[in-house]
Amino acid sequence: MVFEFVETMPEPQKIEIRKGFDLALKRLTERRFLDKLKRLQDPFISDEEHEAITNEYFQQQVPCPFLVDESCSIYEVRPSMCREYLVSSPAENCKSPGEGGISRLPVCVRLSEALTRTWVSMSNERVQVVPLVLALEWTKEHERIRLMRADSARMLTALLGYILDIAVEQEKNIADRFILGEKKRG
């Protein structure tokens, strides 16, 4: 969706966005971090390695290519991960995300997780995390996937089912933690 949105932008805006992507990729290449960042696309990456690479990426302080005049230029079509990252701490804390000064508002259900489960069930493809800075490049390389279509009613039904599944999982995790806490006190 982001790719299509960029393609529909007026040419001057599209050029500026692509310059932002080129600059970000150049910086990551110069810092010899681009190959490491691409490791996030490996579906078998461990949670620990994923978190370490993500923290290191934020330490690179490469601005989002869609950030224009301190505002999101694709706000209405921003990825689900951006939508659920509800930061309530001061913006300057985001300069050092691995240092713990970032406060986020909790979300009951991560929509990105439900969308991912829906995608996998509909496409029979493996999950890939695509860092936003690589999104345009990835989309061009995977046009077949971008052009896939599915029955919208079936997709919506699947998505709502996964949202319910995740909510139930969350409730169970909360209940389990509560029971463990009670046992420790008892």
C-alpha positions as CSV (number, residue, x, y, z in Angstrom):
1,M,0.0,0.0,0.0
2,V,2.9,2.4,0.8
3,F,4.5,1.7,-2.6
4,E,1.2,2.5,-4.4
5,F,0.8,5.6,-2.3
6,V,4.3,6.8,-3.2
7,E,3.6,6.1,-6.9
8,T,0.5,8.3,-6.9
9,M,2.3,11.3,-5.3
10,P,3.0,14.3,-7.5
11,E,6.4,14.0,-9.1
12,P,8.2,16.6,-7.0
13,Q,7.0,14.9,-3.8
14,K,7.9,11.5,-5.1
15,I,11.4,12.7,-6.0
16,E,11.9,14.0,-2.4
17,I,10.7,10.8,-0.9
18,R,13.0,8.7,-3.1
19,K,15.9,11.0,-2.2
20,G,15.2,10.3,1.5
21,F,15.3,6.5,0.8
22,D,18.5,6.9,-1.2
23,L,20.1,8.9,1.6
24,A,19.1,6.5,4.3
25,L,20.4,3.5,2.3
26,K,23.6,5.3,1.5
27,R,24.2,6.0,5.2
28,L,23.4,2.4,6.2
29,T,25.8,1.2,3.5
30,E,28.6,3.5,4.6
31,R,28.2,2.4,8.2
32,R,28.2,-1.3,7.0
33,F,24.9,-1.9,8.6
34,L,22.6,-2.5,5.6
35,D,23.4,-6.2,5.3
36,K,22.7,-6.6,9.0
37,L,19.4,-4.8,8.7
38,K,18.4,-7.1,5.9
39,R,18.8,-10.0,8.4
40,L,15.5,-8.9,9.9
41,Q,13.9,-10.3,6.7
42,D,15.0,-13.9,7.7
43,P,11.9,-15.7,9.0
44,F,14.1,-17.8,11.3
45,I,15.9,-15.0,13.1
46,S,15.8,-15.3,16.9
47,D,13.9,-12.8,18.9
48,E,17.1,-11.8,20.7
49,E,18.9,-11.1,17.4
50,H,15.9,-9.3,16.0
51,E,15.8,-7.0,19.1
52,A,19.6,-6.4,19.0
53,I,19.5,-5.5,15.3
54,T,16.5,-3.2,15.8
55,N,18.2,-1.4,18.7
56,E,21.4,-1.0,16.7
57,Y,19.3,0.3,13.8
58,F,17.8,3.0,16.0
59,Q,21.2,3.9,17.2
60,Q,22.2,4.6,13.6
61,Q,19.8,7.6,13.8
62,V,18.8,7.3,10.2
63,P,15.6,9.3,9.8
64,C,12.5,7.7,8.3
65,P,12.5,8.5,4.6
66,F,8.8,9.5,5.0
67,L,9.6,12.1,7.6
68,V,9.2,15.5,5.9
69,D,9.4,18.7,8.0
70,E,9.2,16.6,11.2
71,S,5.9,15.1,10.0
72,C,4.9,11.8,8.5
73,S,4.2,12.3,4.8
74,I,2.3,9.0,4.5
75,Y,0.3,9.3,7.7
76,E,-3.0,8.2,6.2
77,V,-1.4,5.0,4.9
78,R,1.4,4.5,7.4
79,P,2.3,0.8,8.2
80,S,0.4,-0.9,11.0
81,M,3.7,-1.1,13.1
82,C,3.8,2.7,13.0
83,R,0.2,3.0,14.0
84,E,0.7,0.8,17.1
85,Y,3.9,2.5,18.3
86,L,2.2,5.0,20.6
87,V,5.0,6.9,22.3
88,S,4.1,9.1,25.2
89,S,7.6,10.1,26.3
90,P,9.5,13.2,25.0
91,A,10.6,12.9,21.4
92,E,14.3,13.5,22.3
93,N,14.2,10.1,24.2
94,C,13.8,8.4,20.8
95,K,17.4,9.3,19.9
96,S,18.6,6.5,22.2
97,P,15.9,3.8,22.1
98,G,18.1,1.1,23.6
99,E,18.6,3.1,26.8
100,G,15.0,2.6,28.1
101,G,13.7,6.2,28.2
102,I,10.8,5.5,25.8
103,S,7.3,5.1,27.2
104,R,4.7,3.6,25.0
105,L,1.0,3.3,25.6
106,P,-0.1,-0.3,25.7
107,V,-2.2,-1.8,23.0
108,C,-4.5,-4.7,23.7
109,V,-4.1,-6.4,20.3
110,R,-1.2,-5.7,18.0
111,L,-3.0,-5.2,14.6
112,S,0.3,-5.9,12.8
113,E,0.3,-9.4,14.3
114,A,-3.2,-10.1,13.2
115,L,-2.5,-8.7,9.7
116,T,0.6,-10.9,9.5
117,R,-1.3,-14.0,10.5
118,T,-4.0,-13.1,7.9
119,W,-1.3,-12.6,5.2
120,V,0.3,-16.0,5.9
121,S,-3.1,-17.8,5.8
122,M,-4.2,-16.1,2.6
123,S,-0.9,-16.2,0.7
124,N,0.8,-19.4,1.9
125,E,4.0,-17.2,2.0
126,R,6.5,-17.0,4.8
127,V,6.4,-14.0,7.1
128,Q,9.0,-11.4,6.3
129,V,9.8,-8.3,8.4
130,V,10.7,-5.5,6.0
131,P,12.3,-2.5,7.6
132,L,10.5,0.6,6.3
133,V,13.8,2.0,4.9
134,L,13.9,-1.1,2.6
135,A,10.2,-1.1,1.7
136,L,10.3,0.5,-1.7
137,E,13.2,-1.7,-2.8
138,W,11.6,-4.9,-1.4
139,T,8.3,-4.1,-3.1
140,K,9.9,-3.6,-6.5
141,E,11.8,-6.9,-6.1
142,H,8.6,-8.8,-5.1
143,E,6.0,-7.5,-7.5
144,R,4.3,-10.9,-7.7
145,I,3.5,-10.7,-4.0
146,R,2.4,-7.1,-4.2
147,L,-0.1,-7.9,-6.9
148,M,-1.6,-10.9,-5.1
149,R,-5.3,-10.5,-4.4
150,A,-7.7,-12.4,-2.2
151,D,-11.4,-12.4,-1.5
152,S,-12.1,-9.4,0.7
153,A,-14.9,-11.1,2.7
154,R,-12.7,-14.1,3.4
155,M,-9.8,-11.8,4.3
156,L,-11.9,-9.7,6.7
157,T,-13.3,-12.9,8.4
158,A,-9.7,-14.2,8.8
159,L,-8.4,-10.9,10.2
160,L,-11.3,-10.6,12.7
161,G,-10.7,-14.3,13.8
162,Y,-7.0,-13.6,14.3
163,I,-7.7,-10.4,16.3
164,L,-10.0,-12.5,18.6
165,D,-7.3,-15.3,18.9
166,I,-4.7,-12.7,19.9
167,A,-7.1,-11.1,22.4
168,V,-7.8,-14.5,24.0
169,E,-4.0,-15.3,24.1
170,Q,-3.4,-11.9,25.8
171,E,-6.1,-12.7,28.4
172,K,-4.6,-16.1,29.1
173,N,-1.1,-14.6,29.5
174,I,-2.4,-12.0,31.9
175,A,-4.3,-14.7,33.9
176,D,-1.2,-17.0,33.9
177,R,1.0,-14.1,35.2
178,F,-1.6,-13.3,37.9
179,I,-1.7,-17.0,39.0
180,L,2.1,-17.2,39.2
181,G,2.2,-14.0,41.2
182,E,-0.4,-15.4,43.6
183,K,1.6,-18.6,44.0
184,K,4.8,-16.7,44.8
185,R,3.0,-14.7,47.5
186,G,1.1,-17.7,48.9
